[in-house]
Amino acid sequence: MFKLRLISAIVLIPLVVLGILKMDTGYMAFASGVVFGCAAWEWIQMTVKVSSIARLVLLAAFVAIAYSLFSAGFSISWMYWLSLCWWAIAFIGVLYFPKGKQIWKALFLQPLVGLIMFIPAWVAFNQLHKQGPTGPVWVLLGCLLVWGADIGAYCAGKLFGKTKLIPQVSPGKTIAGFYGAILTGLAMSALFYWIFKPALPLVYLLWLGLATVLAAVLGDLVESMLKRVYDYKDSGALIPGHGGMYDRLDSMLAAFPIYVLGLQVLQNVSILSM
């Protein structure tokens, strides 16, 4: 399993990085739309118990709403605040799980939940990407924070993990892994500051990195909770060694709206400079 995960990461990460830095935003919106669409389809298959035709209609509605919001041109900060509220509620659910399991089972059935989970993350990713010449670099930092948190958590958990983090939700995650994710995220933020010298104080960048990593961990835990609710091991088998696309995007769904909202709060993203 580890060998498959490593090979997939070695192949996919350079391609994603190259795409983020070199692709026009229009092409990036399409490519990322395919990726997020695959993840949304896996979520729909896991949670929405209707016919395949109805599921396709729901996925088409997700895509249409996402592209409409992305193309509208008006301020959509409210969407990121709405996303923040949803993930705060989800955090409470994770803490008290399995209490309220039936409530979450009913809640995940609602298409509105899918809209709140998937659309803000995709819009945040692409809205930031089109923010001038430095937008793609900031998108890359967001991705590096999520990837770094995942790698840091995995390594620290394997090396030092003894005490479980929230075993009723995810038995494999440890407190050591949690701290490993945070330290890796802070290291990524500091490295980014050292290389690119952004017009954002280092302390702000560290706080932003911390918030993003915490959101990424929460996104991962929420998917684990969903799997417990619906008795799934993986959301799919699209990526060898990694499971489905939703398994790979679960952290990003929570992290990117919070990351972009943090940038908007700290400094108007339209004037971010290097």
LOLO-280279 format. One record per residue (C-alpha): residue in one letter; y, x, z. Coordinates in steps of 0.1 Angstrom, whole numbers, padded with zeros to 4 digits, always signed. Each point is the difference from the previous one (the first is absolute). Last residue first. Example, Ala and Ser with C-alpha at 12.3 -4.5 7.8 and 13.67 -1.06 7.14 Angstrom:
<sites>
S-0011+0137+0071 A-0034-0014+0007 
</sites>
This chain:
<sites>
M+0392+0059-0041 S+0017-0034-0002 L-0005-0035+0013 I+0030-0021-0013 S-0019-0031-0012 V-0023+0003+0030 N+0028-0010+0024 Q-0005+0021+0031 L-0019-0004+0033 V-0006-0038-0003 Q-0008+0001-0037 L-0023+0029+0005 G-0017-0017+0029 L-0005-0031-0021 V-0015+0022-0027 Y-0025+0014+0025 I-0008-0033+0017 P-0007-0017-0034 F-0021+0031-0009 A-0021+0003+0031 A-0016-0034+0004 L-0015-0003-0035 M-0004+0038-0002 S-0025+0000+0028 D-0023-0025-0017 L+0004+0016-0034 R-0032+0021-0001 D-0023-0027+0015 Y+0018-0025-0022 M-0011+0020-0030 G-0036-0002+0010 G-0024+0024+0017 H+0011+0036+0006 G-0031+0020-0009 P+0002-0009-0037 I+0030-0021-0007 L-0006-0036-0013 A-0026-0010+0026 G+0016-0030+0016 S+0017-0012+0032 D-0023+0021+0021 K-0023-0009+0029 Y+0007-0038+0000 D-0007-0025+0028 Y+0029-0025-0006 V+0018+0004+0033 R-0013+0036+0006 K+0012+0010-0035 L+0034-0016+0007 M+0003+0020+0032 S-0007+0032-0019 E+0026-0010-0025 V+0025-0005+0028 L-0010+0034+0015 D+0009+0018-0033 G+0033-0018-0002 L+0007+0009+0036 V-0007+0037-0006 A+0024-0001-0030 A+0027-0017+0021 L-0002+0027+0026 V+0002+0026-0027 T+0031-0015-0015 A+0017-0003+0034 L-0007+0036+0007 G+0011+0012-0034 L+0033-0019+0004 W+0005+0015+0034 L-0006+0035-0014 L+0024-0007-0029 Y+0027-0011+0024 V-0005+0031+0021 L+0002+0021-0032 P+0034-0014-0009 L+0001-0018-0034 A+0018+0015-0030 P-0034+0015-0011 K-0008+0037+0003 F-0029-0002-0026 I-0024+0027+0013 W+0008+0001+0038 Y+0006-0037+0002 F-0033-0008-0017 L-0018+0025+0023 A+0015-0017+0031 S-0011-0034-0012 M-0035+0011-0009 A-0003+0017+0034 L+0011-0032+0017 G-0026-0020-0019 T-0027+0026+0008 L+0008-0002+0037 I-0001-0038+0000 A-0033-0002-0019 G-0016+0026+0024 Y+0012-0020+0030 F-0018-0031-0014 G-0031+0021-0008 A-0001+0013+0036 I+0003-0036+0012 T-0031-0008-0021 K-0009-0022-0029 G-0036-0006-0009 P-0006-0031+0021 S+0027-0019-0019 V+0011-0034+0013 Q-0019-0003+0033 P+0002+0038+0003 I+0038+0002+0002 L+0008+0037+0004 K-0034+0014+0010 T-0002+0030+0024 K-0020+0029-0014 G+0018+0013-0031 F+0007+0038+0001 L-0012+0014-0032 K-0011-0031-0020 G+0030-0020+0013 A+0024+0028-0007 C-0012+0004-0035 Y-0001-0038-0009 A+0034-0007+0017 G+0017+0029-0017 I-0014-0010-0034 D+0011-0037+0003 A+0034+0010+0015 G+0005+0025-0028 W-0008-0026-0027 V+0024-0025+0015 L+0028+0026+0006 L-0007+0015-0034 C+0004-0034-0017 G+0034-0006+0016 L+0010+0035-0009 L-0010-0006-0036 V+0021-0031-0001 W+0029+0021+0012 V-0006+0024-0028 P-0002-0029-0025 G+0034-0012+0011 T+0017+0033-0004 P+0012-0005-0036 G+0015-0035+0006 Q-0015-0027+0022 K-0027-0012-0024 H-0029+0012+0022 L+0015-0017+0031 Q-0002-0034-0016 N-0035+0009-0013 F-0016+0007+0034 A+0020-0027+0018 V-0010-0026-0025 W-0037+0010+0003 A+0001+0000+0038 P+0020-0033+0002 I-0025-0017-0023 F-0033+0009+0017 M+0000-0012+0036 I+0026-0028-0001 L-0015-0015-0031 G-0035+0003+0014 V+0011-0018+0032 L+0016-0028-0022 P-0035-0005-0016 Q-0013-0014+0033 L-0036+0009+0007 F+0011+0029+0021 L+0014-0024+0025 A-0032-0020+0004 K-0021+0031+0008 W+0029+0013+0021 I-0001-0032+0021 Q-0038+0002+0002 K+0002+0035+0014 G+0027-0009+0026 K-0015+0023+0025 P-0021+0026-0018 F+0026+0016-0001 Y+0029+0002+0025 L+0017+0032-0012 V-0008-0006-0037 G+0016-0035+0001 I+0031+0013+0017 F+0003+0026-0027 A-0004-0028-0026 I+0030-0018+0014 A+0021+0032-0003 W-0014+0005-0035 W+0013-0035-0010 C+0034+0006+0015 L+0004+0033-0018 S-0010-0017-0033 L+0027-0025+0006 W+0025+0028+0006 Y-0012+0016-0032 M+0004-0032-0020 W+0035-0005+0015 S+0010+0034-0015 I-0004-0016-0034 S+0035+0005-0013 F+0004-0014-0035 G-0012+0016-0033 A-0025-0028-0009 S-0025+0024-0017 F-0019+0010+0032 L+0000-0036+0013 S-0012-0014-0033 Y-0027+0028-0003 A-0014-0009+0035 I+0001-0037-0006 A-0018+0002-0033 V-0026+0024+0013 F-0008-0021+0031 A-0001-0032-0021 A-0025+0017-0023 L-0021+0009+0030 L+0000-0036+0011 V-0010-0012-0034 L-0028+0025-0001 R-0012-0012+0034 A+0001-0036-0012 I-0021+0010-0031 S-0025+0018+0022 S-0005-0031+0022 V+0012-0002+0036 K-0007+0019+0032 V+0032+0021+0003 T-0007+0028+0024 M-0022+0028-0014 Q+0005-0008-0037 I+0037-0004+0005 W+0002+0034+0018 E-0020+0016-0029 W+0024-0015-0025 A+0030+0012+0020 A-0014+0036-0002 C-0006-0003-0037 G+0036-0014-0005 F+0014+0029+0021 V-0016+0025-0023 V+0010-0019-0032 G+0035-0006+0013 S+0002+0038+0008 A-0005+0007-0037 F+0024-0027-0012 A+0027+0009+0025 M-0005+0037-0008 Y+0004-0007-0037 G+0033-0018+0006 T+0010+0027+0025 D-0004+0028-0026 M-0029+0023+0009 K+0005+0036+0010 L+0002+0003+0038 I-0022-0030+0009 G-0024+0006-0028 L-0005+0036+0008 V-0006-0008+0037 V-0025-0027-0009 L-0019+0023-0024 P+0000+0028+0026 I-0014-0024+0026 L-0027-0015-0021 V-0023+0029-0009 I+0000+0019+0033 A-0001-0033+0020 S-0030-0012-0019 I-0018+0033+0005 L+0008+0000+0037 R-0012-0036+0006 L-0032+0006-0020 K-0007+0031+0021 F+0008-0018+0033 M-0025-0028-0010 
</sites>
